[in-house]
Amino acid sequence: MLSAELHSHSALSHDGRDEIELLLEQAAAVGLDALAITDHDVLDASAEAAELAPAYGLVGIPGMEVTSAAGHLLALGVSEHVPAGLPFEETVERIREQEGIAVVPHPFQRSRHGVASHISSDALASADAIEVYNSRLLTGRSNRQAERFARERGLAMTAGSDAHISEMVGQAVTEIDAAERSVEAILEAIGEGKTAVLGKRTPWRISFRQAGGGVKRRARRRLAELL
C-alpha cells in the first residue's frame, strides 16, 4: 500500500503560502509515498514538483484543481492545463483525454465551490472518484455526505488535506493498493477503487490562519494587477 496526499496547494495558488520544496519536505518527513500539488487553475508548480519529487523519495503526481462551471474538480495525472469555466462533464472529459483521473473534492461544501448543488447526482457519479474526507472540516457533515454518496454509487474514494500551508500536508491520506510505485499505477488503482481513507481534522486555528492568509494574498495580487 502506498500513502498519498492528493490535495494540496503551493504559493502558486491564490490562497497558498509555501513554495513546492517545503511541501515536498513535509510529505517526505511524515512518511508519504506520493504527493499531488493541486493549485487552483494552474499546473506549473505541480509539474515542477513532480520532477523534483524523486529527490525526496516521493512519487510526484502532476495535477491541478480546476474551477469548472459547476465548481471545483481535481485533475490528477494531467500534463497540460485544463481550462477553467467549462461545464462539469466537459471538464471530466478534458482530464480523461490526458489519461488523468477526475476526483471531486469537498462535493457537498457549497461555500467551497462544491459541485453537488449545481449538477445532478448522475453527473456527480460520472467522475472517477469522490473525495470523502477533506481535513478542512467544521462538523464533518459534508464529509459524511460524500462518503455515503460514494458508497451508494460504488465510487472510488479519496482523502485530501487541502493543505494551503506546508505543515498540513499529510493531514489526510489516501492509501492506495497500487501494482507499483509509479504515477500510472497509482492513478489506475484509484480509478479501480483500491483505496482506503485516513484523516484528521485540520485544527481550527490553522484553518482560520489559512483563510486569513488567503484573503491577504488575494488582496495583494489584485492591488499589484491594478498598479
C-alpha positions in Angstrom: 0.0 0.0 0.0 1.2 3.5 -0.9 0.2 6.6 1.1 -0.6 9.7 -0.9 -1.5 13.3 -0.3 -3.8 14.1 -3.3 -5.0 17.6 -2.5 -2.5 20.4 -1.6 -1.7 23.9 -2.6 1.5 25.8 -3.1 2.3 29.5 -3.3 1.2 29.5 -6.9 -2.4 29.1 -5.8 -4.1 32.4 -5.0 -4.6 31.2 -1.4 -1.5 29.1 -0.9 1.5 30.2 1.1 4.6 27.9 0.7 6.9 27.0 -2.1 6.9 23.5 -3.5 10.1 22.5 -1.8 8.5 22.9 1.6 5.5 20.8 0.6 7.9 18.1 -0.7 9.9 18.2 2.5 6.8 17.9 4.6 5.5 14.9 2.6 8.8 13.1 3.0 9.0 13.9 6.7 5.6 12.4 7.5 6.4 9.3 5.5 4.2 9.7 2.5 5.0 7.8 -0.8 3.3 10.3 -3.2 2.3 13.9 -3.4 0.0 15.8 -5.7 0.1 19.6 -5.6 -3.2 20.8 -7.0 -3.1 24.5 -7.3 -6.2 26.5 -8.5 -6.3 26.6 -12.3 -2.6 26.4 -12.7 -0.3 23.5 -13.4 3.2 24.9 -13.3 4.2 24.3 -9.7 2.7 20.8 -9.7 4.6 19.9 -12.8 7.8 21.2 -11.3 7.2 19.4 -8.1 6.5 16.1 -9.9 10.0 16.4 -11.5 11.7 17.2 -8.1 9.7 14.5 -6.1 12.1 11.6 -6.7 14.9 13.5 -5.0 12.7 13.5 -1.9 11.9 9.8 -2.2 8.4 10.6 -3.5 6.3 9.9 -6.5 5.2 13.3 -7.8 1.6 13.3 -9.3 1.0 16.3 -11.5 -2.4 17.9 -11.1 -4.5 21.0 -10.6 -7.8 22.0 -9.0 -9.9 23.1 -11.9 -12.7 25.6 -11.5 -15.4 24.1 -13.7 -18.7 26.0 -14.3 -20.2 23.8 -11.5 -17.4 24.1 -9.0 -14.0 22.5 -8.2 -12.6 19.3 -9.7 -9.2 17.8 -9.1 -7.4 16.8 -12.3 -4.8 14.2 -11.4 -2.2 13.0 -13.8 -2.6 15.7 -16.4 0.3 17.2 -18.3 -1.5 20.1 -19.9 -3.6 22.9 -18.5 -7.3 22.2 -18.2 -9.3 25.5 -18.8 -11.5 26.9 -16.1 -15.2 27.7 -16.7 -16.1 24.6 -18.8 -19.2 22.5 -17.9 -18.6 19.8 -15.4 -18.9 16.9 -17.9 -16.6 18.6 -20.4 -14.0 19.2 -17.7 -14.1 15.5 -16.8 -13.6 14.6 -20.5 -10.7 17.0 -20.9 -9.0 15.4 -17.9 -9.6 11.9 -19.3 -8.3 12.9 -22.7 -4.9 13.3 -21.0 -5.2 9.9 -19.3 -5.7 11.6 -16.0 -8.5 11.0 -13.5 -11.2 13.4 -12.3 -11.7 13.5 -8.5 -14.4 15.6 -7.0 -13.2 17.4 -3.8 -15.5 18.5 -1.0 -18.6 18.0 -3.2 -21.2 18.9 -0.6 -19.5 22.1 0.7 -21.2 24.8 -1.2 -19.2 27.6 0.4 -16.0 26.0 -1.0 -17.3 25.6 -4.6 -18.5 22.0 -4.1 -20.3 20.8 -7.3 -23.1 18.8 -5.8 -25.6 21.7 -5.6 -25.1 22.6 -9.3 -25.2 19.2 -11.1 -27.3 16.1 -11.0 -26.4 13.0 -8.9 -25.7 11.1 -12.1 -23.3 13.8 -13.3 -21.5 13.7 -10.0 -21.3 9.9 -10.2 -19.6 10.2 -13.6 -16.3 11.3 -12.0 -13.6 8.8 -11.4 -13.5 9.3 -7.6 -15.0 11.3 -4.8 -13.0 13.0 -2.0 -14.9 11.6 1.0 -12.6 13.1 3.7 -11.3 16.7 3.5 -9.4 17.8 6.5 -10.7 21.3 6.4 -14.0 20.5 8.1 -16.1 22.1 10.8 -18.7 19.5 11.7 -17.8 16.6 9.3 -21.3 16.5 7.9 -20.2 17.2 4.3 -17.6 14.5 4.5 -20.2 12.0 5.7 -22.5 13.0 2.9 -19.7 12.5 0.4 -18.8 9.1 1.8 -22.4 8.0 1.8 -22.9 9.1 -1.8 -19.7 7.3 -2.9 -20.7 4.1 -1.1 -24.2 4.1 -2.6 -22.9 4.6 -6.1 -19.9 2.3 -5.7 -17.4 5.1 -6.5 -13.7 5.2 -5.6 -13.0 7.2 -2.5 -10.0 9.5 -1.7 -8.9 11.8 1.1 -7.0 15.1 1.0 -5.7 17.6 3.5 -6.5 20.5 1.2 -3.3 22.0 2.7 -2.6 25.6 1.9 0.4 25.7 4.2 3.1 23.1 4.2 2.7 21.8 7.7 -0.7 20.5 6.9 0.4 18.2 4.1 -0.4 14.6 5.2 -3.3 15.6 7.5 -5.5 13.4 5.3 -4.1 10.4 3.4 -5.3 8.1 0.7 -3.8 4.6 1.0 -3.6 3.1 -2.5 -3.1 -0.6 -3.4 -1.0 0.1 -6.5 0.8 -2.5 -8.5 4.0 -0.5 -8.5 5.4 2.8 -7.3 4.5 5.0 -10.3 2.1 7.7 -11.3 0.4 5.4 -13.8 -0.1 2.6 -11.3 -1.4 5.0 -8.6 -4.0 6.6 -10.9 -5.1 3.2 -12.2 -5.6 1.8 -8.6 -7.5 4.9 -7.6 -9.8 4.6 -10.6 -10.4 0.9 -9.6 -11.3 1.9 -6.1 -8.3 0.2 -4.5 -8.1 2.9 -1.8 -8.5 3.4 1.9 -9.0 6.8 3.6 -7.3 8.1 6.7 -7.5 11.6 8.1 -7.9 14.0 10.9 -9.3 17.5 11.2 -7.2 20.5 10.4 -7.0 22.4 13.7 -9.4 25.3 13.6 -6.7 27.8 14.3 -4.8 26.6 11.3 -7.9 26.7 9.1 -8.6 30.3 10.1 -5.0 31.2 9.6 -5.1 29.6 6.1 -8.3 31.5 5.2 -7.0 34.8 6.6 -3.7 34.4 4.7 -5.5 33.7 1.5 -7.6 36.8 1.8 -4.4 38.9 2.3 -2.6 37.3 -0.6 -5.6 37.8 -3.0 -5.8 41.4 -1.9 -2.1 42.0 -2.6 -2.3 40.3 -6.0 -5.3 42.4 -7.0 -3.6 45.6 -5.9 -0.5 44.6 -7.9 -2.6 44.0 -11.0 -4.1 47.4 -10.7 -0.8 49.2 -10.3 
